[in-house]
Amino acid sequence: MYKKLWEVFIGCARATNLGFGGGPAMIPLIQREAVTRYKWLTDEEFADALAIGNSLPGPIATKLASYMGYRVAGWPGALAGLLGTLLSTFVIVILGDLLIRYSHTAALNAALTAVRPVVVILIAQSAYDLGKKAFPKKYRSTWGIAVVALGIIFMTSVHPGILVVCAMTFGYFAYGRKKS
């Protein structure tokens, strides 16, 4: 049991420490830990956890860490995941203060300029991996859902949570109920 708790703590800490760029930049790192390295979740389970986590308030990293930890080792695992995420974040916040203090320097500005495209690519790679699961061939209408959601996001001020609830309701009636 202690080995599992340690793995959850280390996996979450590693993803958080390397996730330069905030929550969205951590998603592919968390996915790599949960799916590839430790095999706590499948790609489909991770995509579902991410979708549900994004519909809830709060930082995505803590939600994914607590969910993964819970799946691995129950409530102690959820606590280990949260601690792995939060303790390292606490240290990074202190370092972040130093980064802000010296952000006017040419060297740090150059380093931050170079890391931004990497963060964008990490997010794009994660979106691509999740997109493969979000648009299954047997449900081609999911592309229509995506287009409608994109239009609503850019043309209105509807809260994303409302979009998620509407999509879940639509999915239940369109895909989940047995057809007679």
C-alpha positions as CSV (number, residue, x, y, z in Angstrom):
1,M,0.0,0.0,0.0
2,Y,2.8,2.4,0.9
3,K,4.5,1.8,-2.5
4,K,1.2,2.8,-4.3
5,L,0.9,5.9,-2.2
6,W,4.5,6.9,-2.9
7,E,4.0,6.3,-6.6
8,V,0.9,8.5,-6.6
9,F,2.7,11.2,-4.7
10,I,5.8,11.1,-7.0
11,G,3.7,10.8,-10.2
12,C,1.6,13.9,-9.3
13,A,4.7,15.8,-8.1
14,R,6.6,15.0,-11.3
15,A,3.7,16.2,-13.5
16,T,3.2,19.4,-11.5
17,N,6.9,20.3,-11.4
18,L,7.3,19.9,-15.1
19,G,4.0,21.5,-16.1
20,F,5.4,25.0,-16.9
21,G,2.5,27.1,-18.2
22,G,-0.3,26.3,-15.8
23,G,-3.0,23.7,-15.7
24,P,-3.5,23.0,-19.4
25,A,0.2,22.5,-19.8
26,M,0.1,19.8,-17.0
27,I,-2.5,17.7,-18.7
28,P,-0.2,15.8,-21.1
29,L,2.3,15.3,-18.2
30,I,-0.4,14.0,-15.9
31,Q,-1.7,11.8,-18.8
32,R,1.8,10.4,-19.3
33,E,2.1,9.5,-15.6
34,A,-1.4,8.0,-15.3
35,V,-1.8,6.2,-18.6
36,T,1.7,5.5,-19.9
37,R,4.0,5.2,-17.0
38,Y,1.9,3.7,-14.2
39,K,-1.2,2.5,-16.2
40,W,-3.6,3.7,-13.5
41,L,-6.1,4.7,-16.2
42,T,-6.7,3.9,-19.9
43,D,-6.7,6.7,-22.5
44,E,-10.6,6.6,-22.5
45,E,-10.8,6.8,-18.7
46,F,-8.3,9.7,-18.6
47,A,-10.4,11.5,-21.3
48,D,-13.5,10.9,-19.2
49,A,-11.8,12.1,-16.0
50,L,-10.5,15.2,-17.8
51,A,-14.0,16.0,-19.2
52,I,-15.6,15.7,-15.9
53,G,-12.8,17.5,-14.1
54,N,-13.1,20.4,-16.5
55,S,-16.8,20.8,-15.7
56,L,-16.1,21.2,-12.0
57,P,-14.7,24.3,-10.3
58,G,-11.0,24.5,-9.3
59,P,-7.6,23.7,-10.8
60,I,-7.5,20.7,-13.1
61,A,-4.3,19.3,-11.7
62,T,-5.7,18.8,-8.2
63,K,-8.9,17.3,-9.5
64,L,-7.0,14.8,-11.7
65,A,-4.5,14.0,-8.9
66,S,-7.2,13.3,-6.3
67,Y,-9.2,11.2,-8.8
68,M,-6.2,9.1,-9.9
69,G,-5.0,8.7,-6.3
70,Y,-8.5,7.6,-5.3
71,R,-8.6,5.0,-8.1
72,V,-5.2,3.6,-7.1
73,A,-5.4,3.6,-3.3
74,G,-8.8,5.0,-2.1
75,W,-8.9,8.1,0.2
76,P,-5.3,7.8,1.2
77,G,-4.4,7.8,-2.5
78,A,-6.5,10.9,-3.1
79,L,-4.6,12.6,-0.3
80,A,-1.2,11.5,-1.6
81,G,-2.1,12.8,-5.1
82,L,-3.2,16.1,-3.7
83,L,-0.1,16.4,-1.5
84,G,2.1,15.6,-4.5
85,T,0.5,18.3,-6.5
86,L,0.2,21.0,-3.8
87,L,3.5,20.6,-2.0
88,S,5.5,21.0,-5.2
89,T,3.2,23.9,-6.3
90,F,3.9,25.6,-3.0
91,V,7.6,25.5,-3.7
92,I,7.1,26.6,-7.3
93,V,5.0,29.6,-6.2
94,I,7.9,30.7,-4.1
95,L,10.2,30.3,-7.1
96,G,7.6,32.0,-9.2
97,D,8.0,35.1,-7.1
98,L,11.7,35.1,-7.9
99,L,10.8,34.7,-11.6
100,I,8.5,37.7,-11.4
101,R,11.0,39.8,-9.6
102,Y,13.6,39.1,-12.4
103,S,11.2,38.9,-15.4
104,H,12.5,42.2,-16.6
105,T,16.0,40.7,-17.2
106,A,17.0,39.9,-20.8
107,A,18.0,36.3,-19.9
108,L,14.8,35.3,-18.2
109,N,12.7,37.0,-20.8
110,A,14.5,35.1,-23.5
111,A,14.0,31.8,-21.6
112,L,10.3,32.5,-21.1
113,T,10.0,33.4,-24.8
114,A,11.5,30.1,-25.8
115,V,9.3,28.0,-23.4
116,R,5.9,29.4,-24.5
117,P,5.9,27.6,-27.9
118,V,6.8,24.3,-26.1
119,V,3.8,24.8,-23.8
120,V,1.5,25.4,-26.7
121,I,2.8,22.2,-28.4
122,L,2.2,20.2,-25.2
123,I,-1.4,21.4,-25.0
124,A,-1.9,20.7,-28.7
125,Q,-0.5,17.2,-28.4
126,S,-2.8,16.6,-25.4
127,A,-5.8,18.0,-27.4
128,Y,-4.9,15.8,-30.4
129,D,-4.7,12.6,-28.2
130,L,-8.0,13.5,-26.5
131,G,-9.6,14.4,-29.8
132,K,-9.0,10.9,-31.1
133,K,-11.2,9.6,-28.3
134,A,-13.8,12.4,-28.5
135,F,-14.7,11.8,-32.2
136,P,-15.3,8.0,-32.5
137,K,-16.2,6.8,-36.0
138,K,-19.5,5.2,-34.9
139,Y,-20.7,8.6,-33.7
140,R,-19.9,11.0,-36.5
141,S,-22.4,13.5,-35.1
142,T,-19.8,14.3,-32.4
143,W,-18.2,16.6,-35.0
144,G,-21.5,18.5,-35.1
145,I,-21.6,18.8,-31.3
146,A,-18.0,20.3,-31.4
147,V,-19.0,22.8,-34.1
148,V,-22.1,23.9,-32.2
149,A,-20.1,24.2,-29.0
150,L,-17.3,26.2,-30.7
151,G,-19.9,28.6,-32.1
152,I,-21.6,29.0,-28.8
153,I,-18.3,29.7,-27.0
154,F,-17.2,32.3,-29.5
155,M,-20.6,34.0,-30.1
156,T,-22.1,34.0,-26.6
157,S,-21.1,34.3,-23.0
158,V,-22.6,31.0,-22.0
159,H,-20.7,29.4,-19.1
160,P,-18.7,26.3,-20.2
161,G,-20.3,24.3,-17.4
162,I,-23.7,24.8,-19.1
163,L,-22.3,23.5,-22.4
164,V,-21.0,20.4,-20.6
165,V,-24.4,19.6,-18.9
166,C,-26.2,20.2,-22.2
167,A,-23.8,17.9,-24.1
168,M,-24.1,15.2,-21.4
169,T,-27.9,15.4,-21.6
170,F,-27.8,15.2,-25.4
171,G,-25.4,12.3,-25.2
172,Y,-27.6,10.4,-22.9
173,F,-30.6,10.7,-25.1
174,A,-28.8,10.4,-28.5
175,Y,-26.3,7.6,-27.7
176,G,-27.0,6.1,-24.3
177,R,-30.6,4.9,-24.5
178,K,-31.4,1.7,-26.1
179,K,-33.2,2.1,-29.4
180,S,-36.4,-0.1,-29.7
